[in-house]
């Protein structure tokens, strides 16, 4: 099933290469889990700072059953590195959500100590 992908650019010209890169990352997420309904990617260049360069922000929102997974405020001067970091963060969040759903999460530590085995000595 193809994931519905919405890509928006803010204060930045749309680029076919950037769009192709986003679609490639979405395809990788689709291989991870087929229950993803939609993917929203917002690519923006908030302001042009002379001191820190022209950082690009990437926000990714995945629509999955039971809620949304979002990674935001991923900044980098290189658009491709920012996209890769945002999708890696989203991928890790999705893997953690899958593990929690399958109960692969460690059980919380209880306040009482575990019961000690009783040893009986017979002569």
Secondary structure, 3 states (H helix, E strand, C coil): CCCEEEEEEECCCCCHHHHHHHHHHHHHHHHHCCCEEEEEEEEECCCCECCCECCEEEEEEEEECCEEEEEEEEEECCHHHHHHHHHHHHHHHHHHHHHHHCCCCCCCCCCCCCCCCCCCCCC
